[in-house]
């Protein structure tokens, strides 16, 4: 399953983003891994628009059928990794987080439409405590 938060629940170098999507994966033995992708203002995003076309105000869950999420996944696969928790109840620990470094774009109109429906759905950024954040550089990505 996947879901969105507005604004982002993760920051990169202290910067928040207007929207973040979480692609949640659960193994057969119950372990969780979440891929987080941050959105910024830019050009229209087809996959995000497909989601917007299916959601309605106040609706918590929506079935969208087959959806091409390619436009919601960065081209370069560099990411930050840490062991954390879910950001929504039950806030379970031992979640493998992979936050993509590259930000994807959605039009300002798309972001505003989502924020109008679901603004304030984020959990505040939590202290790292003793967590270690690792960085994995995609070999095809240019160093920034």
MIROSE-611478 format. One line per field, with one value per residue: residue number from 1; residue in one letter; x, y, z of N, C-alpha, C in turn. Coordinates in steps of 0.1 Angstrom, whole numbers, plus 5000, padded with zeros to 4 digits. Layout:
N
num <- c(NUM,...)
residu <- c(A,...)
n.xx <- c(X,...)
n.yy <- c(Y,...)
n.zz <- c(Z,...)
ca.xx <- c(X,...)
ca.yy <- c(Y,...)
ca.zz <- c(Z,...)
c.xx <- c(X,...)
c.yy <- c(Y,...)
c.zz <- c(Z,...)
//
This chain:
144
num <- c(1,2,3,4,5,6,7,8,9,10,11,12,13,14,15,16,17,18,19,20,21,22,23,24,25,26,27,28,29,30,31,32,33,34,35,36,37,38,39,40,41,42,43,44,45,46,47,48,49,50,51,52,53,54,55,56,57,58,59,60,61,62,63,64,65,66,67,68,69,70,71,72,73,74,75,76,77,78,79,80,81,82,83,84,85,86,87,88,89,90,91,92,93,94,95,96,97,98,99,100,101,102,103,104,105,106,107,108,109,110,111,112,113,114,115,116,117,118,119,120,121,122,123,124,125,126,127,128,129,130,131,132,133,134,135,136,137,138,139,140,141,142,143,144)
residu <- c(X,X,X,X,X,X,X,X,X,X,X,X,X,X,X,X,X,X,X,X,X,X,X,X,X,X,X,X,X,X,X,X,X,X,X,X,X,X,X,X,X,X,X,X,X,X,X,X,X,X,X,X,X,X,X,X,X,X,X,X,X,X,X,X,X,X,X,X,X,X,X,X,X,X,X,X,X,X,X,X,X,X,X,X,X,X,X,X,X,X,X,X,X,X,X,X,X,X,X,X,X,X,X,X,X,X,X,X,X,X,X,X,X,X,X,X,X,X,X,X,X,X,X,X,X,X,X,X,X,X,X,X,X,X,X,X,X,X,X,X,X,X,X,X)
n.xx <- c(5008,5003,5007,5001,5016,5012,5025,5058,5072,5098,5130,5155,5186,5175,5154,5119,5094,5066,5049,5049,5053,5047,5057,5047,5060,5055,5070,5067,5071,5063,5079,5086,5092,5097,5095,5103,5093,5100,5082,5083,5075,5069,5069,5038,5027,5020,5013,5007,4986,4967,4962,4951,4928,4912,4907,4888,4876,4881,4881,4895,4907,4912,4905,4924,4928,4948,4978,5001,5031,5054,5062,5062,5085,5119,5143,5171,5185,5196,5197,5187,5191,5177,5169,5138,5106,5070,5051,5026,4999,5002,5027,5048,5080,5113,5112,5124,5136,5138,5147,5143,5169,5167,5143,5109,5088,5057,5030,5024,4996,4987,4998,4987,4960,4961,4969,4948,4929,4941,4958,4982,4987,5009,5035,5053,5088,5110,5134,5167,5179,5198,5200,5214,5220,5223,5239,5233,5248,5236,5251,5247,5240,5247,5269,5259)
n.yy <- c(4988,5023,5057,5092,5122,5155,5184,5171,5143,5138,5154,5169,5179,5197,5208,5209,5194,5199,5176,5141,5108,5075,5043,5013,4983,4949,4920,4884,4875,4896,4918,4953,4976,5008,5030,5063,5091,5124,5153,5182,5215,5218,5204,5189,5158,5127,5102,5110,5127,5108,5096,5118,5121,5101,5104,5118,5145,5140,5113,5084,5059,5047,5029,5024,5008,4994,5012,5033,5039,5050,5077,5087,5078,5085,5090,5086,5064,5070,5070,5076,5057,5043,5028,5029,5040,5034,5061,5066,5056,5022,5032,5015,5001,4993,4995,4995,5022,5039,5067,5085,5104,5120,5143,5143,5158,5177,5195,5229,5233,5207,5200,5219,5211,5186,5193,5209,5189,5171,5184,5188,5162,5151,5136,5152,5159,5137,5134,5121,5106,5078,5068,5058,5073,5061,5066,5058,5059,5060,5045,5056,5082,5117,5133,5156)
n.zz <- c(5000,4996,5008,5015,5029,5040,5053,5044,5062,5066,5065,5045,5050,5068,5054,5047,5027,5005,5001,5008,4998,5010,5003,5014,5025,5033,5047,5044,5070,5085,5088,5082,5056,5044,5017,5012,4994,4984,4974,4953,4941,4906,4874,4861,4875,4864,4877,4903,4897,4888,4913,4927,4912,4921,4949,4976,4996,5031,5029,5039,5030,4997,4969,4940,4919,4892,4889,4875,4889,4882,4877,4902,4914,4919,4893,4897,4921,4947,4982,5017,5046,5075,5107,5120,5130,5124,5112,5118,5141,5149,5156,5154,5161,5146,5118,5085,5069,5039,5024,4996,4980,4958,4947,4936,4911,4912,4900,4910,4913,4916,4940,4957,4955,4967,4993,5001,5005,5023,5042,5069,5077,5085,5107,5132,5127,5142,5169,5163,5182,5191,5166,5135,5104,5072,5040,5007,4976,4944,4917,4891,4895,4896,4917,4942)
ca.xx <- c(5000,5010,4999,5008,5015,5014,5038,5067,5076,5112,5136,5169,5194,5166,5143,5107,5088,5051,5042,5057,5046,5053,5054,5049,5062,5055,5074,5058,5073,5058,5088,5082,5102,5090,5103,5097,5097,5096,5077,5085,5068,5076,5060,5027,5031,5009,5009,5001,4973,4959,4958,4942,4915,4904,4905,4878,4878,4876,4881,4908,4912,4907,4910,4926,4931,4961,4983,5015,5037,5068,5064,5064,5097,5130,5152,5183,5181,5204,5187,5191,5185,5178,5159,5129,5092,5059,5048,5011,4996,5006,5040,5057,5095,5120,5108,5135,5133,5146,5142,5150,5175,5162,5129,5102,5080,5043,5027,5019,4982,4984,5002,4977,4948,4963,4970,4934,4922,4948,4969,4984,4987,5023,5040,5065,5101,5114,5148,5174,5184,5210,5198,5224,5214,5233,5236,5237,5249,5233,5262,5243,5236,5257,5271,5254)
ca.yy <- c(5000,5036,5068,5105,5131,5169,5184,5159,5138,5137,5166,5167,5191,5206,5213,5202,5194,5200,5163,5129,5095,5063,5030,5004,4969,4940,4907,4873,4873,4907,4929,4964,4985,5019,5039,5076,5100,5138,5161,5196,5222,5216,5200,5180,5144,5119,5092,5118,5131,5096,5094,5129,5119,5091,5108,5128,5151,5132,5098,5079,5049,5047,5018,5030,4998,4994,5025,5034,5048,5053,5091,5090,5072,5092,5083,5081,5056,5073,5071,5076,5045,5042,5019,5038,5035,5039,5075,5066,5046,5021,5038,5003,5002,4983,4997,4999,5033,5042,5080,5088,5117,5128,5147,5143,5171,5177,5209,5236,5231,5193,5200,5226,5203,5176,5200,5213,5177,5164,5192,5185,5147,5146,5136,5161,5153,5132,5134,5109,5098,5071,5063,5061,5074,5057,5071,5049,5066,5053,5047,5064,5095,5127,5137,5170)
ca.zz <- c(5000,4997,5013,5014,5040,5037,5045,5045,5075,5066,5060,5040,5054,5075,5045,5046,5013,5006,5001,5008,4997,5016,4997,5025,5021,5045,5043,5049,5084,5092,5089,5074,5050,5038,5008,5013,4983,4987,4963,4953,4930,4893,4864,4865,4877,4860,4887,4914,4892,4889,4927,4930,4905,4929,4963,4979,5010,5042,5026,5045,5021,4984,4960,4927,4908,4886,4888,4871,4899,4877,4878,4916,4918,4913,4883,4904,4933,4959,4993,5031,5052,5089,5114,5127,5134,5116,5116,5122,5151,5163,5157,5156,5158,5137,5104,5077,5061,5027,5020,4984,4980,4947,4949,4923,4910,4910,4897,4922,4913,4921,4954,4964,4955,4977,5006,5004,5010,5034,5049,5083,5079,5089,5121,5134,5126,5155,5172,5159,5194,5187,5152,5125,5091,5062,5027,4996,4964,4932,4908,4880,4899,4898,4931,4943)
c.xx <- c(5009,5001,5007,5006,5018,5014,5046,5070,5091,5118,5150,5176,5185,5154,5131,5102,5073,5043,5053,5049,5054,5048,5057,5050,5062,5059,5065,5059,5069,5067,5084,5094,5093,5100,5096,5103,5091,5092,5080,5077,5076,5065,5049,5033,5019,5004,5002,4987,4963,4953,4947,4928,4906,4901,4894,4880,4873,4877,4895,4914,4905,4913,4912,4929,4945,4966,4998,5022,5051,5071,5066,5077,5109,5138,5164,5179,5190,5193,5195,5184,5187,5167,5151,5116,5082,5056,5033,5009,4995,5021,5051,5071,5100,5115,5121,5130,5143,5140,5150,5156,5169,5147,5122,5093,5065,5040,5022,5004,4979,4987,4992,4964,4949,4962,4956,4926,4928,4959,4970,4984,5000,5025,5052,5078,5106,5129,5155,5177,5197,5210,5210,5218,5226,5229,5241,5236,5246,5245,5260,5240,5248,5258,5267,5260)
c.yy <- c(5012,5047,5081,5113,5145,5177,5171,5156,5137,5151,5161,5180,5202,5211,5203,5203,5194,5187,5152,5117,5084,5051,5020,4990,4960,4926,4896,4871,4886,4919,4940,4972,4996,5027,5053,5085,5114,5144,5176,5202,5220,5213,5190,5165,5135,5109,5099,5123,5120,5094,5105,5127,5109,5094,5119,5133,5142,5117,5093,5068,5049,5036,5025,5020,4998,5008,5025,5044,5053,5068,5096,5084,5080,5084,5077,5075,5059,5075,5071,5064,5046,5032,5028,5032,5039,5053,5077,5055,5032,5025,5026,5006,4992,4983,5002,5010,5036,5055,5084,5102,5126,5131,5147,5155,5167,5192,5216,5234,5217,5193,5207,5218,5192,5182,5205,5201,5171,5171,5188,5170,5142,5145,5145,5153,5149,5133,5121,5100,5091,5065,5067,5062,5071,5063,5061,5058,5057,5056,5055,5078,5104,5131,5152,5175)
c.zz <- c(5000,5002,5013,5027,5035,5050,5048,5059,5077,5061,5054,5042,5060,5067,5045,5031,5015,5007,5002,5007,5003,5009,5008,5020,5033,5040,5049,5064,5092,5093,5079,5069,5043,5029,5008,5001,4985,4974,4964,4941,4917,4883,4868,4865,4874,4870,4899,4910,4892,4903,4930,4923,4912,4943,4964,4993,5020,5041,5030,5036,5008,4976,4946,4916,4904,4884,4885,4880,4894,4879,4893,4922,4911,4903,4889,4918,4945,4970,5007,5037,5067,5095,5123,5131,5124,5121,5119,5132,5144,5165,5160,5153,5149,5123,5096,5068,5051,5022,5008,4985,4969,4949,4936,4923,4908,4908,4910,4924,4919,4936,4962,4965,4966,4991,5010,5010,5022,5041,5064,5086,5082,5104,5121,5132,5140,5157,5167,5170,5190,5173,5143,5111,5081,5049,5017,4983,4952,4922,4896,4883,4900,4912,4932,4957)
//
